[in-house]
Amino acid sequence: MAVTLRFLTGLLAGGFAAYLLGSILNSQFVINAHSVPVSFGDRFNMTMFDISNMVLYLAIILVAFAIAFLIAALLKRFLPKLSGIAYPIAGAAGIGVALGLMYIMFQTVPISGARSAFGFLSQMLAGAIGGWVFGKILTRDTANRT
């Protein structure tokens, strides 16, 4: 029960962290793609709009993370040296696979800030940070017991 609760808490916290960072990075990549000077106030407004309106992306991140983190947990048993980086790698891979699947389904990436190589990598970085948050929460109590 405690492990399941930590898994769910970590999944939500890691997913929300990846969503916040991914939404912020998405907004900045979209604004910069137009090569037009944009004031800080307009950047802030667009970023807040994206954070409040890209909730479907949060759902996609949570599903991708649930699958990726379960796979990472299994792989950690067979490759114990990966235990420190398994969840950040899984988070990055989960986002990358989700964006790739969206491209296959829609023939475009709905997360417009991820259409460039750097934008795609920035979303994967957000996934890696979400995976790091997940790993910290999942192993927090275990580290205190030893």
C-alpha positions in Angstrom: 0.0 0.0 0.0 2.8 2.4 0.9 4.7 1.7 -2.2 1.6 2.2 -4.4 0.9 5.5 -2.6 4.5 6.6 -3.2 4.3 5.5 -6.8 1.1 7.5 -7.4 2.3 10.5 -5.5 5.6 10.4 -7.5 3.7 9.9 -10.7 1.5 13.0 -10.1 4.4 15.2 -8.9 6.8 14.1 -11.7 4.0 14.5 -14.3 3.1 17.9 -13.0 6.8 19.0 -13.0 7.3 17.8 -16.5 4.0 19.4 -17.6 4.9 22.8 -16.1 8.4 22.8 -17.6 7.2 21.4 -20.9 4.5 24.0 -21.2 6.9 26.8 -20.3 9.4 25.6 -22.9 6.7 25.1 -25.5 5.5 28.6 -25.1 9.1 30.0 -25.5 9.9 27.9 -28.5 6.6 29.0 -30.2 7.3 32.7 -29.5 10.9 32.5 -30.7 9.9 30.6 -33.9 8.3 33.8 -35.2 11.5 35.9 -34.9 9.4 38.9 -33.7 10.2 40.9 -30.5 7.8 40.0 -27.8 7.6 41.8 -24.5 8.0 40.0 -21.2 4.4 40.7 -20.3 3.2 39.0 -23.5 5.5 36.1 -23.0 4.2 35.7 -19.4 0.6 35.8 -20.6 1.1 33.3 -23.3 3.0 31.0 -20.9 0.3 31.2 -18.3 -2.4 30.6 -21.0 -0.5 27.5 -22.2 -0.1 26.1 -18.7 -3.8 26.5 -18.0 -5.0 25.2 -21.3 -2.7 22.3 -22.3 -4.3 19.9 -19.7 -4.6 17.2 -22.3 -0.8 17.2 -22.6 -0.7 16.6 -18.8 -2.9 13.5 -19.3 -0.6 12.3 -22.1 2.4 12.8 -19.9 0.9 10.9 -17.0 0.0 7.9 -19.2 3.5 7.9 -20.8 5.1 8.2 -17.4 3.1 5.3 -15.9 4.2 3.0 -18.7 7.8 4.3 -18.8 8.3 4.1 -15.0 6.9 0.6 -14.7 9.3 -0.5 -17.4 12.2 1.3 -15.7 11.3 -0.4 -12.4 11.5 -3.8 -14.1 14.8 -2.9 -15.8 16.3 -1.7 -12.5 16.0 -5.3 -11.2 18.2 -6.7 -14.0 20.5 -3.7 -14.4 21.1 -2.3 -10.8 23.8 0.1 -11.9 21.1 2.1 -13.8 19.1 2.6 -10.6 20.2 6.3 -10.2 19.3 7.3 -13.7 16.6 4.9 -14.6 13.6 7.2 -14.0 15.0 10.3 -15.6 15.9 8.2 -18.7 12.4 6.7 -18.6 10.8 10.1 -18.3 12.7 11.5 -21.3 12.0 8.3 -23.3 8.3 8.4 -22.3 7.9 12.0 -23.6 9.9 11.2 -26.8 7.7 8.1 -27.5 4.5 10.1 -26.8 5.5 12.9 -29.2 6.6 10.3 -31.8 3.3 8.5 -31.5 1.4 11.8 -31.9 3.4 12.4 -35.0 2.5 9.0 -36.4 -1.2 9.5 -35.6 -1.6 13.1 -36.7 1.2 13.6 -39.2 2.3 16.5 -37.1 3.3 17.1 -33.5 0.4 18.8 -31.7 2.9 20.3 -29.2 4.1 23.0 -31.6 7.2 23.9 -29.6 8.4 20.4 -30.1 8.5 20.5 -33.9 12.1 21.6 -34.0 15.0 19.3 -32.9 15.8 21.6 -29.9 12.1 21.9 -29.1 11.8 18.1 -29.1 14.9 17.7 -26.9 13.6 20.4 -24.5 10.4 18.4 -24.0 12.5 15.3 -23.4 14.5 17.3 -20.9 11.2 18.2 -19.1 10.4 14.5 -19.1 13.8 13.7 -17.6 13.3 16.2 -14.8 9.8 14.8 -14.2 11.5 11.3 -13.9 14.0 12.7 -11.5 11.2 14.1 -9.3 9.4 10.7 -9.5 12.6 8.9 -8.5 13.2 11.2 -5.5 9.7 10.7 -4.2 9.6 6.9 -4.8 12.9 6.3 -3.0 12.6 9.0 -0.3 11.3 6.7 2.4 13.6 3.8 1.4 16.7 6.0 1.7 15.6 7.1 5.2 15.3 3.5 6.4 18.8 2.4 5.5 
